[in-house]
């Protein structure tokens, strides 16, 4: 994630907002700061990998991110390893599955857990192997206890069993329940246990890194991505949602951003300052679209947001000026002018944000986005009537 780009956008917004009247400034900043915090406090998720060392963690995480990911043998490091995909985000892994091997000592793992608090524990097993997990559960218990002692950790424990895609569904469910039984019999493990999921992670990648659709046998991987993202603390959710395309969570974050910016624009629009608030509303709408783009997994930037506005036919030179000009002119009406203006500012902002969510997160085409924008009843200029 490009924190410098984010900071630059918010610095520009704050500079513009600082020119508003004092009471309005406080109201706008009060609504803006939580959104700013969602983005600027983001960091990579920290995941501790537990379970059977024979299970193919590279295959699982490659399936999750849709990219061929060769995970490093933990015996070479014994500590946290960062995996990142350019422009999409990443995560940190502490692979604790070889604790019984002399090359990976308990002291090395204890030091890594003491250094950084885990966000989530993932207990991975190979569904084609027998599940004799006594030692693995004992090791998991020790690490959970250590995280609690050092960080008062409440991190969840997710069980994942990875099957070949041809495995009969009855066998898959029986083995998933067997794994769940292992993770819920111990008091310590059951206290952190969230859910167990069965997945198939097999997918073939081409030389250029793209997925071969004829060899894509992934099953239930989207559900796993959603679950892992939702179990992370808020400061790690945006990056993981971007990385694994956790649609439901991306939608939730995008809608939260949309609601806050719409509220801000309504507050700005209701002020008796005809035409002077146009730069504020425009900057807020651009920042909102940039934020939605970022949540979707795309590169962040005002230039790309401007291209989106242009593709919708909302160019600054013509369309937006007429629309916002007519909204500002309404303020000149006695009595109800400001209230009407605030409603128009909110409706226009909501329409733009809802369309951005549809295009960037839900995956509709640009022509569908234009139709969605029209259905949102975006206010028109007097000339268009």
Buried (B, 14 or more C-beta within 10 A) or exposed (E): BEEEBBEBBBEBBBEBBEEBEEEBBEBBBEBBBEBBEBBBEBEBBBBBBBBBBEBBBBBBBBBBBBBBBEBEEBEEBBBBBEBBBEEBBBBBBBBBBBBEEEEBEBEBBBEBBEEBBBBBBBBBBBBEEEBEBEEBBEBBBBBBEBBBEBBEBEBBBBBBBBBEBEBEEEEBEEBBEBBBEBBBEBEBBEEBBBBBBBBBBBBEBEEEEEBEEEEBBBBBBBBBBBBBBBBBBEBBBBBBBBBBBBBBBBBBBBBBBBBBBBBBBBBBBBBEBBEEBBEBBBBBBBBBBBBBBBBBBBBBBBEBBBEBBEBBEBEEEEBBBBBBBBBBBBBEEEEEBBBBBBBBBBBBBBBBBBBBBBBBBBEBEEEBBBEBBEEBEBBEBEEEE
